[in-house]
Amino acid sequence: MTGAPLIADLLARWGFFVLVGFGWFRGDLGPRGITIFALLWLAGFVGLRAVFGGLLFAPYVAFLDIGLVFAIFKGDVRLM
């Protein structure tokens, strides 16, 4: 994987861990929420690599990132 897909994959992965850390720091995600999202991430990492060779892992993590934003900020984040 090179170019834009690689950058999107890195942003989704780093964004996931940053959002989990941010949710833990703010107290919006308790141990149960962090465990659920970590297990979903791990299931996608193992399952999608086994079935599709990892091609759909970046979009999967992006959807998890969206779920984290909704869980932490209680809705969408307004940019302006």
C-alpha positions as a printed Julia matrix, in Angstrom:
80×3 Matrix{Float64}:
   0.0     0.0    0.0
   1.42    3.39  -1.0
   0.33    6.96  -1.47
  -3.06    8.22  -0.32
  -4.36    4.83   0.92
  -1.31    4.53   3.18
  -1.84    8.01   4.6
  -5.55    7.31   5.17
  -4.68    4.06   6.92
  -2.15    5.75   9.19
  -4.55    8.58  10.03
  -7.34    6.14  10.88
  -5.09    4.0   13.08
  -3.46    6.89  14.93
  -6.81    8.65  15.2
  -8.28    5.59  16.89
  -5.62    5.48  19.58
  -5.69    9.24  20.09
  -9.47    9.2   20.47
  -9.37    6.29  22.92
  -6.74    8.11  24.98
  -8.7    11.35  24.81
 -11.91    9.59  25.88
 -10.14    7.94  28.79
  -8.47   11.21  29.85
 -11.75   13.16  29.75
 -13.61   10.36  31.49
 -16.16    9.96  28.69
 -15.12    6.37  28.03
 -15.0     4.12  31.04
 -13.17    0.82  31.2
 -16.17   -0.88  29.59
 -16.23    1.49  26.61
 -12.49    1.26  26.07
 -12.68   -2.54  26.26
 -15.53   -2.67  23.73
 -13.75   -0.45  21.22
 -10.44   -2.29  21.74
 -12.13   -5.65  21.15
 -13.87   -4.31  18.03
 -10.51   -3.03  16.74
  -8.84   -6.36  17.47
 -11.66   -8.35  15.86
 -11.41   -6.23  12.73
  -7.63   -6.5   12.68
  -7.68  -10.29  12.89
 -10.88  -10.97  10.96
 -10.39   -8.64   8.03
  -6.79   -9.75   7.55
  -7.91  -13.38   7.49
 -10.8   -12.82   5.06
  -9.73   -9.91   2.84
  -5.99   -9.66   3.42
  -6.33   -6.4    5.33
  -7.67   -4.33   2.44
 -10.78   -3.2    4.32
  -9.13   -2.54   7.67
  -8.62    1.22   7.15
 -12.3     1.92   6.36
 -13.31   -0.29   9.28
 -11.12    1.69  11.68
 -12.48    4.93  10.21
 -16.0     3.78  11.16
 -14.75    2.97  14.66
 -13.27    6.5   14.79
 -16.67    7.95  13.92
 -18.25    5.87  16.68
 -15.64    7.13  19.13
 -16.3    10.75  18.18
 -20.02   10.24  18.79
 -19.35    8.48  22.1
 -16.85   11.06  23.39
 -18.39   14.31  22.15
 -22.04   13.14  22.36
 -22.57   13.99  18.7
 -20.74   15.34  15.72
 -17.91   17.86  16.12
 -18.59   21.26  14.58
 -15.57   22.55  12.72
 -16.81   26.1   12.29
